[in-house]
Amino acid sequence: MINLTSSLLLIVLITVSAFGVIYIKYQNRALNIEISKNEKKLYYLSESYRQLLKKKTEVTDRKIQRNSLGEALNMQLPSKERILIMNLER
């Protein structure tokens, strides 16, 4: 009787252990899939950030060039009173 009880207990423990291993493996797979999705998202976001930085640099460079050329040539925008709007329609 004791031998049968211990055998059943051992079978139950092995079964529970097997299901535990299966569950942990499933959780590991789900986490790896989520990590992969997050890495892909990070890649696309960093790529778009890099492109935005490049665009910002280009815009800033153009503005600096415009300002430095204006200063070098002593050019200034005219005031509102000095701007003439002409109507070229006949």
Stockholm file with secondary structure:
# STOCKHOLM 1.0

chainA/1-90         MINLTSSLLLIVLITVSAFGVIYIKYQNRALNIEISKNEKKLYYLSESYRQLLKKKTEVTDRKIQRNSLGEALNMQLPSKERILIMNLER
#=GR chainA/1-90 SS CHHHHHHHHHHHHHHHHHHHHHHHHHHHHHHHHHHHHHHHHHHHHHHHHHHHHHHHHHHHHHHHHHHHHHHHTTCCCCCGGGCCCCCCCC
#=GC SS_cons        CHHHHHHHHHHHHHHHHHHHHHHHHHHHHHHHHHHHHHHHHHHHHHHHHHHHHHHHHHHHHHHHHHHHHHHHTTCCCCCGGGCCCCCCCC
//
